[in-house]
Amino acid sequence: MLLTTVLAGIATTPAHAESIRSQQWHLDAMGADEIWKISTGKGVTVAVIDTGVDATNGDLRGRVLEGKDLTPDEPGDERTDNDGHGTGMAGIIAGTGSSGGGDGAFGLAPGAKILPVRVPGEKQLASQAEAEEQFNVLAPEAIRYATDAGAKVINVSMGVDRGSPQLAAAVRYANEKGSLIFAATGNDGLNQDEYPASTPGVVAVGSLGKDLKKSDFSQFGPQVDVSAPGENIIHACGGKTGLCNGKGTSHATAIASATAALIWSQHPEWTNNQVLRVMLNTISGPTSGNKRNDHIGYGAVRPLRALTTPGDPGPADEYPLPDFTYAAAKSPSPEPSSPAKASAQPTAPSTASDDDSNSPTVWIAAGIGTAAVLGAAVVIPGLRNRRRTRTTPAPAVTTPPYPHESGQPYYAQQPLPPHGAHHNQNRKDGGT
């Protein structure tokens, strides 16, 4: 699979009649205002392995460290983003809301620092084969660099259809050195592996909609570990306006990464295994009562619950998912070089109803600005380059569903009008 991002011209509608923060439903759903009284992610570095991070973005000024550029033929460096995607992921993680005179987009962990590691986006790649080959060379280097540079959390909202022994070895290196890697499962809506999400030792993240069900574009299967909001995500991004509305497992991955940063900031003495175990033990599980299913994994991350009632973080040196204890399960291709990730309790894809297979226990309140943490925690004993998704701009007040456009690939984010702009006419943008 080629790293897909098709930025077609889509008519946009006004998005600034209300404040930017008031449109960030996912932050309200998770109880961000209460979370930030406890933790903002301060003291934690999150590596963003992506297309670069624009350090001049108004919501990311002062948050972006010097990192590494693995795209020698691309203008600029790792603090330059000619694509816009990497800046978007950084914004979802650590946006400060400072742009537009304080009417900017917040990330879930606004106190965290971003370590940018730039790798080629699909604009620099000629074919699927080139994408897979280059990714499996550069991603391992990027993961090792991020680990050695002190990133506690490594966000990879990217992926290809085939992994490699080098990628698997880099992931193991990061885990053994104490980092956590989160990666997007992919946006084709198929039971299909994507790498590095399906690599043992990577936490694979699927997307949920505002209805708390699996997003129809989100990949499913035994590789899915957790889910997070991934639709109608207003966030800081690259491009002319610096603000975007997007959807995709990329976005959900960034939210999961930010969740880990929040927990680690509050408990800096914990290891990666303990942070992940608390994320899993405080998760909102499937409504069917199963510990996990192939649609949303163990369920939706709940950072507020993880911060207020984390429970026992468990052993410091035991990885809480079974990735390193199983024989290779399935491979996305005839070649045996890319073992897929096993689930804690391997099962066939769920055939339950949508309500059972796609939804976590209720974790969002029915009021504006109110967050609920309902549903029992799921205790888990011992326990894929992004697929871009098509998005449409949100109206100022309401949040409509995202209809499919048959035959059109999804992309990650659509620019919003500038701060304070009120447009009566439609506008077309060629990309970010």
N, C-alpha and C positions, 0 to 999 in steps of 0.2 A: 504494500500500500504506500502510495506517495503521501507525503505530509500535506494534507489537503487544506487549503484556504482559498476559497474563491470569493473575492470581495466584489460582488456585483452591485450595480447601482440600485438601491432600494429607496423608495420614497420614505421620508422620515416625517414625523409629526412632533409637535412641541413637547418638550420634556422638562421644562424649567418653571412651570407655573407654581409648583411646590418646591421646597428645598430638595437638594440632592439626597440628603440624609433621609428625608421622609419617604423617599422612593426605594430605599434599600431594605426591602421586606425581609431579606434573609437575616439581616442583623437584628431586626425586631424579633423574628422567629426564634432566634437563639438567645435572646436576652442580652444583647451587646451592652446596653447601658449598665446593667447589673454586673456583667462580666468585667467591664473596665474599672469597676470599683475594687476588683480583686486582682486582676492581671491585665496588662496591655501587651505582653510579650517582651517587655523590656529585658535586655541582657541576652536575648536569644538571636542568633543569626540564622536566617533562612536562605539557603542557596536557591536561586531560580535558574535552572538550566533551560534556556529558551533562546529567543531571538534577540536578547539584550534587554536592558532596562534603561529607559530614558531618565537620567538623573535630574533633568531640568523640569520634569513634570511637577506641577504645583503641589500635588498631593504626595509627592515622594521626595521632595527636597530634604536633604539631610538624613534620609533613610538608606541611601544606596552607597554601599562600600565600593572600593576598587576590587575588581574580580579578575576574570580571565576571558580573553577573546580567542575562540577557536575557529574563527572565520577570517583567515588572513587576506582573502580577496574581497571582503566586504568593507565598504567605507566606514570609518569610525572605529569604535572599540566596544567593549562590553557595556559601557554606559551610554551607548547609542543603540537605538532600536528602529531600524528601517522597516520593520514589519508591523510592530505595534502589539503583538501578542504577548511577548515577555513582560512589557510594561504593564499590560492588563493584569497578568497573574500577580506581579508584584503589588499592584494597587489593591487587589482583592485581599492580599495578605496584610499589607502594612500601610495602606493609604491613611493620611492624617486628616483629610477633610479641609486642608488649609487653602486650597485653590479657590478662586472666585470670591475672594474676600471672606473666606471662612465657610463658603457654601460648596465645599468640595465633597469628594467621595471618600468614605472611610473604609479601611480594611478591618478585618476582624481582630488583627493583632497590631494596632497602630504604633506600638512601642518597639516592635521587632526591627532588626536591621536586615537589609537585603544584600546578599552576595550574588551579583550577576555573573553567570557563566554563559557566554554567547556561543551558540552553535548554529549552523545554517538552517534557515527556514525553507519552506518549499519553493519560495521565489528563486532561491539559488540552486535548486536541484532540477535536473533535467528529466528524471525518470524515477519510477518506483524502485528499480534495482539500484540506482545510484543513491536514493534516499536510504534504503536499508543498509547498503554497504557503508556509506559514510556515517550513518548514525551509530552503527555497531563498532566503528572505530573511535568516534569522537565522544559518544556518551560515556563509555568507560573512563576515558581520560577526564571528562568533566566531573564525574562522580568522585573519582579519586582526588581530584584537585579540591573540590568542595569539602570533602571529608578532612583533608589535610589542612585546609584553611580555617577549620574550626566551625563549620556549619553544623549545627545540631540537627536541623531539618533540611532535607533536600527535596525540592519540588520539581517534578518532571511532568509538565503538562504537554507532553509530546509522546510519540510512539510510532513504531513500525510493526509490520506483521510477523517479523522473524527476529529472534534474539540471537545471541552468540555466547560461546563460552567466556569470551572476554567481558561481555556485559555481566554475565552471572558472577564472574570472579570479582568485578568491581563492586557489585552490590554486596557480596559477602564481606569484602574489605570494609565497606562503609559501616555495615552492621557490627562487625567485630571491633571497629574503632569507636563505636558509640553513636553513630548517626542514625536517623530514621529517614527512609525514602518513601515518598508518596508519588504515585503516578496515575495518569488518567487511563481508564479502561477502554476508551474509544467511543465514537459516536455514530456507528453504523446501525445500531439497534440489533445487532446479531449476537448469537452465541459463538463468539470468536475471540481468540486471544490477541492481545496487543502487547508489545514489549517497549519499555521495561515493566509495565504493570503486571504481566504474567510471570515475571522472573522471581524465583524464590528469594524472599527477603524484602520484597517491595510491597508496600501496602497499596492495593489496587482500589481506586475510588470510582464509584458510579454516581450518577446524577439523579436528584429528586426534583420534582416540580413543586409548585406552591401547594398542590393538593396532597403532597407528601407521598406520592406514588413515583415509582421509577419513571424517569423521563423516557419517552418512546425511543429516543435516539441512543440511549445509554446501552453499551454492550452488557451482556449478561453471561453467566456461566460460573463455574467453580472458582475462577480467578478473582471474583469480586469479594473484597473484604469489607468495605464500609461504603456508605453513601453520604452525600451532603447536597445542599441546595446547588442547582446548576442551571436554573432557568430565570430569565428576567433579572440578571445580576447587573446592577448599576455599579460601575467601578471606574477608577482612574485608568487611563490607557494611553497608548501612543497616538499620534495624529494631531490634527489641527486644533480640536477642541479640548483634548486631554481627558475627555469623558466618554464612556461607551456603555452600551447596554448589550449584554451578551448572554449566551447560553452554551453549555457544553460540559463534558466531563472534565475538561481543563479547569473550568471555574470551580467545580465541586472539589477538585484536587487541591486547589489553592486554599479553599476553606478548611479542608482537612489538615493541611500543613499549618495553617494559622492556629487551628485548635491545638495541635501539638506544641506550638510555640507558647501559647498561653499557659498550658499546663507546666511546661518546662521552666517558664519564668517564675511561676509560683513555687516550684519544687526543683531548684537547680541541682540539688543533690541526687536526684533520681537518674537512673540510667535510661537509655533508649527503650529497653525492654519494659521498664516500669511505666514510662509515659504511655507507651502503646497499650499496655495491659489496662491501665486506667481508662484510656479511650474506649477500649473494647468492653470493659465491665460497666461503663456508664452509658452505653449506647442505647438507643431506642430501637428495639428489635421488631421483627416482622409481626404483624397482627395475628398471624396464624398460630403464634406461640412457639414456632420453631426457633432454634438458636440462630440459624441463618437460612437463607435461601439463595438461589442463583441470580436473583434479580437485584436485591439490595445488599447482599452479603449479610453481615451481622446486624445491619441497620444504620440509622442516621446518627452521626456524631452529635453529641450534646455537650458543648464546652462548659456551659454553666453548671450542669450536673457534675461534670468532671472536676470543676474547681471547688464546688461547695461540698460535695459528698463523694470524694474520690475512692474511698474504701482502701483496702489493702493493696498497695502497688505490687506486692508479690516479690519473687526472687529477682535480684538485680541482674543475674547472668543467664536467665532463661528466656529465650525468644518466645513470645506468647502465641505465635501462629506456627503451624506445623511445617512450614516451608522447607526447613533444612533436615527434616526427618523422614522424607518419603522418597521412594524411587520415582523417576520421571513418569508422569502420568500420561499426558497426551501432548502431541506436538502440532503446531499450526501448519506444518508442511511435512512432506515425506522425509526431509532431512532430520536426523535425530539430534541436531546441534542446539535446539532451542526448547528445553523441557518446559512444559507449562506448569503453572503454579497449582498446587492441590488445595482444596478447601479443607477446613478442619474436619468436616464430616462429609466426604464426597457423596454427592447425590446427583441424580439425573436432573435436568432442568425442570423446575417446578411446573406442575400443571394445575395449580390451584387458581382460584379466581383472582382477578386483578386486585381486589381488596386484600386478599391474603398474601399474594405473592409479591406485590409491588409496594405495599405500604408499610412504614414503620408504625410503631405505637404512637399515638398522638403526642406531639412535642411542640406544637405551635398554639398559641392562644388565639382566641377569637376577638381580640381587641387590639386597637392600634397602640403600639408602644408597650404592650404587655407580653411577657414571655411565660409560657408554661413548661414545666418539666415533668409531664405526666408519663405514666407507663413504667413498668418495672424494669430495672436494669437487667441486662443480659450478662450473666457471669460466665465467662469462657474459661474453663479450667485449663491451666497450663497452656492453657491453650497451647491503557497501553500507549514519538512526536505526537502530539495531540491529534485527534480527529476534530477538525473545526466544525462548528455547527452554525447553521444559518440562524440569524436573529433578526428581529424587527424592533424598531425603537418603541419604547413604551410611551403611551400618552401620559399627560401630566399627572392624572389622578388614578385612573383605573389601570389594571394589569390584565390585558386580554390574553387568551391562549395563543400559542404559536402554531398556526396551521402549517402543515407540510406543503412544500411546493414540489410537486412531482417532478422527478428528474433533475432537481437542483441539489447540489451538494450543500451541506450546512457550512457556515463559517462562524467564527467565534464571537465577533463583536462588531457592532455598528456604531459609528460616531454619533454623539448627541450634539445638539446645537450649543453654541457658546453660552457661558454663564449669563443669565439674565435675558437671553434672547427669547422672543415670543414671535414665532413665525406662523403666519396664516397660510403660507404657500408651502408646497412640498419641495424638498430638496433632495438631490441625488449626490451621493458621495462615492468615489471610486475606491475607497479603502482607507485604512489607517496606517 
